[in-house]
Structure formats: structure tokens, C-alpha cells
Amino acid sequence: MEPLVSIITPTHNIIENGLTDEFNLLVNLLDKQTYPEVEHIIIDKASNDDTPLLLKDYKNKGYIHFFSEPDSGKFQALNKGIMHAKGKYVAFVSCDDFFHDITGFADVVALMEANNADFSFAPAYCIHPEGFVFLFEPAIYNVFQVMPCSRQAMFFKKSVIEKEGYFDEKFKIMGDFDLIMRLVLKRYKPVRVNINYTTYRLSEKTMTYPDRAEAECRAIYIKNFRNLFQLTNPVVDNIVKYSEFPPALLEKLSAYFPPEDKQLFFDACEEMHQLRVNAQNQMQQQASEQQQ
């Protein structure tokens, strides 16, 4: 028998927020997956519109399981979903994301089983808030600098997340970045899936609350690197703003990849550093022009 996959989706006031069509698409495409062993768990944040009626209808038809109660944010909802999940593998999508390739799960599970992988990552289509779509290619060598791939295009062994203490709920925006970084630092085994099976919408929270996102990144670096390197405020500032790591720290981080990939890791980190420097310079130039 194939291992069960648990898809976990947090929701809140789907109808009031105008996301009914998107949610319907997610649920119906999941039902069409050719992989036979899938459960869909909805963790609803005590919606006060007609969302519970919508969810009950889908539950009665056998499409979903759902639980509705208050929570402190997305990552607490995802943790609750993991606790309810019965699958060997778990994946996380929002109510307006969807899996556009109905054969995708079969390919992902087969690859993870064959490689005994702890988590997988894949390319994904991303819908920008301005309406255009772009391909998010995974960048696993940049895992210590930026989110290396979309969370929606990843599968995880449930047992691994449980062992590592779930998502850290004190992070409200960057909790997935923290989790993936922890898994790499604990040397869990990843596998790349060379198919694009997910379409997701870019979260506006990181763009809307850049100061909050930056503060969480600082906390994530201090939490995860404090035993590797002496982190002064200037060092952390350079990591957060410019993806610039001290050479000694970068050397230590390279050890979390195979030796034959060491130069690829260094090259990828330097390329990301230059991209961030150019982006910061452009922002400063725009701000200066606006003041004139």
C-alpha cells in the first residue's frame, strides 16, 4: 500500500475574503490527484462568516477533514494540522494555492521513497500580487540566505518535523525559513523533484511588513548560528541586509553540503550577496531621488 500524504491548509473567513473559487479549485484538483492515498486537513481559525458551512459541505462529501478553533497564527495552525495528520508525508498550502499537475504527488512520493528522503523541494509557479506569474526555481545552496524554494512545493516526513519540534510559533512570517534551515543544519536528507506541480500566491505579509520580516530573520540567524560563530550586531546586520557571511562562518556552513558541491555553494552565496547589494543600492537611490 502506498504511504499516506497529508495536505494541510489553514483557513479563515474564506467567503468574506473572496477566496471561495480559489478554495474550490484547490479541493477539486486535490481530489483529481492520481496518487490514491491523500487526506486534506483544514485548520480553520474560528471563521465567523459562512466558511464553516462550506467546510462542513466538503467534509460531508468526503473531500476534507476540518477543525475550527482560534489560533495564534499560520504556523500554530500548521502545527495543529501536523498533529492531526495521519500521513507519512505532509505538505502545506494556503486556501488560494493549488496543485496544477494531477500526477505530481505520485512522482514526489516515488522519488522520496526511492531516496529515503526526509524532505523534497521542487520548482513552482508563483502568482505575484500584481497579477503576473513567474517560475520559482529552487536554490538549495542559498538556504542560509533566503527561502530556498516555496514551502508549497515541498513534502516533509511527518516524523522529522515532529522530532525537530514543529514550526517555531514565535515566528509569524518566516517560520518556514527557520524550519528548513534547521533541517539542513541537522543534516536531514533532501531530494530535488524536477517537475513543477504547484501554483501558489506570493504572500503579501513579507512585503507589507518588511520590518517584522527583517526582525524575524535576525532572530532566526541568532537562534541557528549562535553555536557556529560569534554573532555581533554588525555581522547579523550584514547577513540580514546583504546576505553577506564572514568567510569563517561560510566555510562552516559549506560543510552541510557534499564536498563536491562546496564551490557551487560558495558561488551561489556570492551571487546572492551581489544581488542583495544591488537591490539595497537601488532602494537607497530611489529613496534619495524621492527626497530631492
Secondary structure, DSSP 4 states (H G I P E B T S, - for coil): -PPPEEEEEEES-TTTTT-HHHHHHHHHHHHT-S-S-EEEEEEE---SSSHHHHHHHHHHTTS-EEEE---SSHHHHHHHHHHH---SEEEE--TT-EE--TTHHHHHHHHHHHHT-SEEE--EEEE-TTS-EEEE---GGGTTTS--S-GGGEEEEHHHHHHTTSS-TT-SSSHHHHHHHHHHHTTPPEEE--S--EEEEPPSHHHH-HHHHHHHHHHHHHHHHTTTS---HHHHHHHHHH----HHHHHHHHTTS-GGGHHHHHHHHHHHHHHHHHHHHHHHHHHHHHH-
